[in-house]
């Protein structure tokens, strides 16, 4: 995992982040591992927090700390000092000190600690052995990499040679072999498979390395990248080719490896690849001018943003800015630039909502180095789908095909010379475009205060293709269209007027086929969601339905809702997660963001009863149950003995009171003051937690001090 110089903000989110705590030294560098964090202070001392290989001593290599704790020294004596390089990995951590030695701590599976065979796990730093398992250790090490999800290690010495150890099932150690593991370091070979006994440091002076999951990357002082392991099917390094296999990727200044590979060149262009053939990722977020000092952008660049600065063409320095409006469902935001920092006013763009299937489109963007780039493609179709991976609403998107470059971060698309939309996603073949129609409606709605936003569907439909179901619903033979309303939510458009079992025939006069599509006069066949998400909240909408054996016409208004009103919010950006800590029990509101913290393939890792709330109940809050509260973790403490294994349980009641929101927790704890115990009960007949009230207050103080918790309650 790469280590960068950063300003550090530490906040609580289960165990993957840390509580802020009093800290006297300034942090210079941080490294974020899978579930733990390492931080270097200005005096060369190393600190750790989170859950994982922290190097804090004790009997277990896997440790937990919710505040920064100083990493212990070898043999658990003193502290590790004079750090020049460090990396937080998945199951282990690596450190290089100014005396040239390399140290490791954590799990030793597959030899990734590098201290020889049969040494086992370590809760404190151990010296990485030298070549040929020399216990005196590696010498002159200047940089290390432990990766983030892999099980091998890399290091560079002062002569630019690369050393590796650990799992080598795909040749990621680079010594010409595979299907084994290295319990002490070996030298990485050079890229010429015909040479014997030649090493990468002799071919090129290596200045950086990064360990991916099953492969490795190295960067030379001449700006070339070398790769070996699974991703290039080689157990010896190969120089990474340029785009389309032409020449080599060059002028690279930074690299990163995980599943895929990333590199940044001297023009601040980002390149990515998985199995060779690097492709450029347009860097940074792009915006287009709306007013003289206001721009609009794709919403992703405003998520959780603490500070926003914008660079404009012709003005090299960054301009301070702030978000005025952000709409996660439309995937659009308005950002206001400081007019006093602009050398001259911006010239507004006007978007034209014309659509020509097959028309050639050109797209433009401003790179991080303030260079204008362009590309081209063809308008292939209009579709109704999520314009961003976080949105639950399906909105109008134009799709461009045969694109000449990756887009997806706000690039300007034009038909001829007229702006037609801004980019929202792309892959190697196609790109999604937020169309002018959506942008112009957003800008018009933004003039109103408060901003109303677009509609959101309050129901779910399924195709009405089964003749038996049509017969059961008593649909007349001549009625061949319509979709079946299979679920109705408690929020959103139609939630107040539709019923399960209705057949939705048309919306605003547009007849729906059995798949839920209608014919739009400009865009051809579209999903009916467009007829809701294409309107502003508060507008009139008419449903033609079949109910109780007859046709009915229902008029209502388009509705939307703040995501916080959902039973399980799909996102909770721009604020700290809600939690309540009582006697070491961490109670949190269930959100999709909370579940996604489990990493890749998170849906397959979530407990079924919890996932059911997201999948089937997220849009159905009630007056008595506005949120799902879960026990996320139990902090080890005397008061919680016997409960440490409990986690990911849905809270049913506290002291007999049903829990339907975070605000119910303090109210429930105030009940029955004469009772000796507080009782937390869970769904599915899981074991209850019983806390002694007489000991809880003292335990709360002890736990707060032990884990560096300065705020035990965060409820909105």
N, C-alpha and C positions, 0 to 999 in steps of 0.2 A: 504494500500500500504506500502511496507517495506521501512524503512528509513535506509540508509547505509552511512558509512563514505566514501566519494568519493572526488577525485579531480574534480572540476566543470568547465566545459566549457559551456558558454551560447552563443547561436547564434540565428539569426532570422529565423523563419519559421512560417509565418502567426502569429497566437496567441498561438500556442502550445509551443513555446520556446521564449526566451527573448533576447533582444539586450544586448550586453556587455556594461558595463558602468563603470565609475570610482568607485572603491570600496576600502575602506581603510582597512577593517578587512578581515581576512582570513576565508573562509567558511569551516566549519567542517562537516556538514551533509546536505543532500538534500532529499526531498521527492517529487516525481513527481506524480501529480494527473492526472485526465482525461484531463484537459486543462490548468492547472496551476501548479506552482512550489513553494514550500516553501524551504527556506534555513536558516540554523542556523550558525551564525558567532561565532568566538572564544570567544566572550564576553557573549554569551548566549542570544543574540538578534535574533529575528525571522524576516525574510524578505520574500516578496512574489512578484511574477510576473506571467504574462500570462493572462488568462481570466477565471474568476470563483470566488469562495469564498476566497478573498484575505485579508479580515479583515482590510481594509483601511478607514473605515468610509464612511459617505455619506448616501444617501437615498436608495441606491440599494445594496442588498446582493451580487449580481453578478457584478463584477468589472473587469476592464482591465488595465494592466500596462505592457509596453514593456521593463521596466527596473526594477531592484529590488527596492522595496519600503518596509519600515519598517512597520510591523504589529502594528496597534494601540492597545492601552490598553482598558480595560473595560470602558464602558460609553464614549468611544472616548477620554479618558484622557491619555496623555502620550503614552508610548509604552509597549507592552508585553515583559517582561524580565525574566531572570533566567529560561530558557526553559530546561527541561530534556528529553522530548519526544514530538514528533509532527508527524502529518501525513496529507498529502494532499489527500482528497478523490475525489469524483465525484462532488457532490453538496454542500459539507461541508468540513470543516477542523477541526482537533482536536489538542489540545495542553495540555501537563501537565507541571506544573511549580514546582520549587524546594520546594515550601510550601505545596505540595501535592494536590493542587486543579487541576481540569480538566476544560478546556475552549473549547468552540466551536463557530464557526461562519459560516454563509452561509445560505442555504435554510433549513427550519425546517420541510418540508413535512415528514409525518409519525413519527414526534417526534425525528428525528435523532440528533437535537441539545441537547436534553436531559434536557432542562430547564423547563419542566412542560407543561401542556396543554395551548393551545391558546396564546402562547407567540409570535409566528410568526418568520419570517426570521430576521437575524441580520447581519449587515455589520461590526460589531466589536465583539470581543470576549465576550461571556456571560458565566457565571459560570454554569457548568453542575450540576444539582440537585443531592442530595444524595438519598439513598434508601427511599422508601415511599414518594417520591417527596419532600424531605427535601430541602428547599431553601438555607440552609447553605452550601450545596454542598457536593460532594464526597470528601473524605479525603484520604490521603496517596497513591495517584495514582502515579505509576512509569512508566507506559507505556500505549500508546493509539494506536488504529487503526481505521481509517475511511474508509478503503477499497479504491477501485478505481472505481468500477462500481456498487456498491451496495448502499443501503440506510439504513444501520444500523451501529452502533458504538460498539466498544469493548474497555475495559480498564482493567488493572491489578493493584491491590493494593499491598502494601509492604508485605502483608501476603500471596501473591500468589493466591488470589481469583480473579475470572473474573467477570466483570460486563458488561451488555449489555443494549442497548436501540435502538429504531428506528423500522424499518419495520421488522415484524416477520411473514410474510405470509407463510414461509416454516419452521418455527421453528428455524431460524438462531440466535435468541436471547437466546436459550438454557434454557428456564425456564419451559419446559414441555408443553408449549402451542404453537399454530400456528394459522395462519389466522387472526392475529391482529397486533397492533403495540404498542410500549412502549414509552411514552412521557417522562419518567424518568427512571433511571437505575434500573435493577433487577439483582440479583445474578444468575450466571449460575450454574445449578445443576451438581451433580456428575454423573458418568456413570452407576450407579446402579438404574435401573428403579423401583426396589422394595423398595428403601429407601425413606423416607420422610424428607424434611428439611435438606438434606445433600447437600453440595455444592462442586464444582470441586476443589476449593482451599484446602478443607479438605482431599480430596482423593489424590491429587498430587499438589505439589508446582509449580504453573505455572510461567514461566519466559518470555513467548512470546505469542502473539496472532496476528492473521491477519483476517480481515473481507473480505470475498469473495463477489461475487455478491449475491448469495442466501444461502451461507453457511459460517461457521466459523471454524477456526483452532486454537488450543492452543498447546503449547510445554511445557512439564514438565522439571524440573531440572534433571530428570533421563533419559531424551532423548526420551520419548514417545510422540506420537502425538495424540491429541483428536480432533474429528470432529463432527459437528452437523449442521443440516439444510437440504437443498434440496439434497445435494450430497450423504448423507447417509440415507436420508428419516427418520430422527429422530429429535425430538425437544429437546433431551437431548444428551450430549456428548457420543461418543463411542470411545474407543481406536482403532486407525487405525491398521488393521492387517498387517502382513508381506506379502511378495510375495506369491501368490497362497493360501492366507488365513492361512499360517503356522505361528504360534506365533504372535508377534507384530512387527511393524516397530520400530526399536530401534537405539540407539546411534545417534539420530538426533540432529543437532546443529542449524538448521535454517529452517524456514517454510515460505510459501507464498501461498496466495489464490487469485484466480480471478474466472474464470469459473471452472477451474480445480484446483487441489492442487499440490504443489511442496514441496519437503523437501530435505535437504542436510545432509548427515551423517558425522561422524567424519573422514571418509576416503575420504571426498570430493566427494562422489558419489551422483548424483542427482536422486531423485525418483519423479515420477509423477503418478497421478491417478485422475479419475473423479468420479467413483462410486465404490470406494474400489479397492482392489488388486493392490497395488503400483507396478510400473515397473521401473527398473533402466534406466536412460538416461546416456549413456556414456558421461562423462564430458569433456569439452574442445575440441579443434580442434586437430586432429591427422595428422601427416605428415609422408611421407616415403622418404628415402634418395635417392637423384638423383646423386649428386657429393659429394666430401669429406666434403663440408660445405654448400651444398644447398639441400633443401627439397622441395617436392611438396605437396600441400594440396588441399582439396576441397575449393572452392573460397569463401564460406560464411564467413570464418574467416578473410578475408582481407578487407571486406566491411567497408569503412569509418574508417579504422584503423589508429590511430595516432601513436601508439607505439605497436610494436610486440616483444614479448619475447618468447623463446622456452625452454622447459625443456626436456632434453634427458635422456634416461635410463642410470643409473650409474653416473649421474652428477646432484646433487640435486639442484644447483642454476640455475636460468634462464640465458639463453644466449641471448644477444641482436641480433636482426635480422631486415631485411628490405625486402619489396616486390620488386622483380626484374621484374616480368611479372604477370599480372592478366588477365584472359580471362573469363568474366562472362558467355559467351555462352557455352564454353566447361566446365565450372564449375571447373577450375583448376588455380592454381597460383604457382609460384616459389618464394621461400623465401630463401634469403641468410643469413646464420648465420655469426656472427663475428668470423672469424677463430682464432683470438687471444684469444677469450673467451672459445674456445673449449679445453678441456683437451687432447683430441685425435680426430683424423679425423673420420668422419662418414664412414661407409662401404656402398657403393651404392647398391641398389637393382635393379635387372633386371626383367622387367615384361614380362611374356610369354603370347602371344596373342591366345593361344589355347582355344577352347570352346568345352565343353562336356556337352550336355544337360543331366540333371539328376545327374551330378557329385557332389559328396560331397565337400563342401567348408568349410574351417575354416577361422575365422577372428580373428584379434588380435588388441589390442589397449593398449596404455599406459595411466593409469588413472592420475588424478591430483595429487595423492599421490605417483606417480612414481611406480605403480605396473602394471605388465603386465597381462591383462585379455584376455580371448579367448572365442569363441563361434563357433557354426557350423550351417550349413543349406545345401540346395541343389540347384544347378542351375536349375531354372525352364524354363527360356526362355530368348530370346533376344528381345528387344523392341526399338522402336524409339519414344522418348518423351523428354520433358524438364527434364534435370537432376537436375534442381534447380527451386524453385518457382519464381525466378526473370527473368529467361531466356525466350526469345521469340522463339528461335530456337529449333527444335526437333533433338536430337542427339542420338547416339547409347547408350543403357543402358542394362546391364545384370540384370536380376531379380532373386534373391535367395528366395526360399520359405522355410517354416518351420524353420525359424531362431530361435535360442535359446535366443537371446537378441536383444535389439534395437540397430541399428547402424544408420549411416547417417551423421557422422561428420569426415570422412576421415579414418575410420578403414581399415586395410589392409586385403583384401580377398585373399586367396590362394586356388589353386587346388593342393592337396597334399602339397608339400613343395615349389611350384613355385608361386610367386606373380601373381595374375590374375586381380587385380583392386583395387580401393578404394571406400569406401561407400559414397553415396551421399544423400540417403533418406531411411526411413524405417517406417513401421507401425508394428502392433502387429504380423503380419503374414509374411510379405515380406520385402525385402530390395532391393534398387537400387544400382548398382555398376557401376562406371565409368570404362569401360573395358581397358585392356592393350593396345588394338589397339588405342584407343583415347589418352591414356597417352603417348604412344611412339611417336605418331604423334605430339602431343603438345611439347614434349621434343625436337624432331628433328626440329620443326619450331622455337623453342626458341633459336636455335643456330644462326638464322638469325637476322640481325638488319637492318631495324626495324622488329619486330614480325608481321607476316602477319595475323595470325589467320585462322579460318576455314570459309567455305562458309556459306552464308545465302540466303535463298530462296527469290526471288523478285517477287513472284506471289502466288496466292491462287487457289486451285482446289476444285471441288466438284465431287462426284461420278457420273459416266455416266451410269445410270441404266434405265432411262426413254426411252422406245422405240420411243416415239414421238420426243424427243430431238435428238436421234440418226438419225431418219429419216430427221428431219429438217436440220441437219448438213450434210446430204447426205453421211453418212458413208456406205460403202458397207456391205452387209449382213455378209460376212466372217470376217469382222473386229469387233470382240466382245470385245476387250480390250480398254484401254485408259481412261483417266480422262479429264474432261472438265475444261479448264482454265477460271475461273469465275471472276478473278480480277488480274490485273497486277499493281505492285507498280512502284515507280520511283527510287527505290534503291534496290540492291540485285541481285543475280544471275538470269538471264533471263529477268530482267526488260527492257533490251534494245532490246530484240529480240522477245519476246512472245507478243501475242495480246489476248485480251478477245475474246473468241469464238474458240480459238485453241483447238484441242484435242491432249493431250500429250500421245503419244503411248509408247515411251521408252526413257530411259536416258542411254547413254553410252552402248547401246545394251541390257540393261535389260528391258524386256517388262513389262509394268504396267497393272495390271488388272483394272476392273472398279471401284475399291475402292482405287486405287493409291498405291497398294502393288506390290512388285516383289519378286522373289525367289532368296535369297542369297545362294551361295553354302555352306556356313558354318552356317549361322544363320536362315535359312529357310525364311519364309515370313516377309518382313519388309516394312514399309512405304518408299516411294520414297525419302523423305527428307534426308535419309541417304546418297544417292548418291550425295547430295550437301554438307551437313554438315560434311560428312566424307572426304572431300577434303580440301586442303589448298588453300586459296585465290590465284588466278593467274594460277591455273591448268586449262587445257583444259577440256571442257565438251560438249557433243553432245546431242541435242534434236531431236528426230524423232517425227514430228507432222503431224496432218491433218489440212490443212488450204485451204479455197477456193475450196473445192471439190477435193483436191489432196494431196498426201503425200509429205512432205518436210523434208529435213535434215538441221539442223541449228547448226553450231559450234560457240561457244563463250567461255568465260573464267569464272571461278568461281569468284564471287565477295562477299565481305562483306562490312560492313560499321560501322563507329563509331556510337554508339547509339545517340550521340548528333546531328547527321544529320537527325534523325527521326523528323517528324513534331511534334509528341508527344513522347518524349523519354520514354522508359519503365523503366528506372532507371537513376538517376543522382548522383551516389555515388562519394565520395572522393572530393566533392566541395560544397561550399555554394550555395543555390538556387539563381538563377538570379532574380533580382527585381529592380524596379524603383519607387521611392516615390515622387509624385508631389502633393502639396497642400493637403496632407493627404490621397491621393489615392494610394494604394499599387498595382502596376501592376507587375505581375509575369508571367514567362513562364510556360505553362501548361505541366506537366509531370505526368506519372503514379504515381510516388512517392508522388507528390502533392496531388493527389486524394486519395491515400491510407492513408494519414494522417487523414482521417475522421474516421478511426478505423474499427472495425469489420463490415462486410457486407457493405463496403464502396461503392461497385458498385451500390447497391440499394439506396444509399443516394445522388449520384451525379446527377446533373441536366442533363436531357436527351440530350440537345444540346451539352453539354460539353462531356458527355460520348460518343456521336457519333464520336467525333474527335479521341478518343482513339480507339474505336472499329472498325471504318471503314476508317479512314484517317491517322493513325499513321505512315504508311510506304510510304506516298505520299507527301513528301515535293516538292516544286517547287522553281524556281529561284525567284519568287516574294513573295512566302510565305514559309519561312523556319521554322516558329514556330507559335504556337498559344499563344496569350497574353491574360491574363484574369485580370479583376479587382477582386482581392481576398478579399479586405476589404477597408473600408473607415474609417480612424481614426477620432474620434470626434474632431472637431475644428470649429471655427467661419466660416472659409472659405468653409467648407463642410456642412454647415447647409442645411438640406433638402435632402442630399445625403447619410446619415448615414445608411439607410436601403439597399443600393445597394451593392451587392457582387456576386461573381461567374458569372460575365458577360464576354463574349468574346469581346475584343476590335476590332472594325472594322477599325476606322480611328482616327487620331488626327490632328486637323486643316486641315481636308480635305485630308490628306495623308494616304493611306492604310498602315496598320501596319502588316508587315510580319516577323519581328524579333525584338528582344530586342533593337538592334542597331538603328532601325527605330524611336524609341521613342524620343531620344534627337534630331534627325534630324527633326522630325515633329514639335517639340516644338520650334525649331529655325526658322520655317517658319513664314512668315507674321508678322515681328516685329512691323509693324505699326498698327496691329489689337489690340483691347483692351482686347480680351478674348482668352484663350486657350479652345478648344472644343474637348472633348473626346466622340466619338460616338461608339455605340455597335451594335452587330448583333441582329436580331429578333426585330428591332424597339424598343429596350429598351430605357428608358429615357437617354438623353445625359447629360454629366457633363460639366458645363461651369465655368471656373475659371478666376477670374479677374487677369490679368497679373501684375497689379500694386500692388496687395496684396500678390501674390504668394510667392515672395522671403521672405518677412517678415513672412508669415505664415509657410513657410518651416523651418525657424529658430526656431519659437515658438514651432512647432510640434516636432522638433528634441529635443529641451530642455525638453518639457513636457513628452515625451515618452522615453527619453534616447537613441535617435537614433544618433549614431556617424557616420553612413555611409548610406546615402540615396539612393545610386546607386551601384548596383553590376551587371555589364554587362561584359560578356566574349567577 
